[in-house]
């Protein structure tokens, strides 16, 4: 009886082995187990922090690239009006003179001094009640110039890198010194009066310059400093000489020279013809 059971069990296994799906199923099962073991081992390594990583984190020191990142952050500053939080009370009484602006703005950008009109290279800002107010740095920078001008009053110049400067004139009091580092919004002085803009009373004259050239501050208020770079590049492209225009100009000059030479030759021919006519007349009269 036992021998019959053993024989039947062996036959069952043989039948299973002979199935086409048996060995592929075994291979897939083993592969799945191996894959599970590998994944578990990798997760185990990731969960255990090494002492070297902790030492590196503790001994971290900034690299020069961090300074570059800070410079990029500074480039993201927006140009602010130099009046701090009192922007709602501020009024621009003198515009920046721009040939492309409308007639009213051009008239408001003229300054009358000593019976003569001058084009404004910045803007004049004052409060409605003609009261003195704090003048703040429009951008973070360094005080590179500090002087008392007989016409403009006290003048402070801030340099912001990348050839960008801001100029603050007609200051009453000055709260900064030469080479001071100031942050955007720091008070650099108070609004005052000067001879050149005496009709505006207590005010501040503000100028924004890129590569030494004055630009309209109103066009850049609440705009990133990087916009000055794009505007400067566009202006450089517009000012670039046109090769086609130069070639056309040269061709025009050559044509003018040729026409001039032709006119001279015609004039000489006319003179020679006149001389011939005169000699013919003289011979006729002698006969």
KABEL-V105536 format. One record per helix or strand of 3 or more residues. SS is the DSSP state (a for helix, b for strand). FROM is the first residue (numbers start at 1). LEN is the number of residues. If there is no record, write none. Layout:
# KABEL-V105536
[[SS:FROM:LEN] [SS:FROM:LEN]]
This chain:
# KABEL-V105536
[[a:2:17] [a:20:28] [a:51:8] [a:64:12] [a:87:3] [b:90:5] [a:103:6] [b:110:4] [b:116:4] [b:123:5] [b:134:3] [b:141:9] [b:153:7] [b:164:11] [b:187:6] [a:198:3] [b:203:8] [b:213:3] [a:217:3] [a:226:14] [a:243:44]]
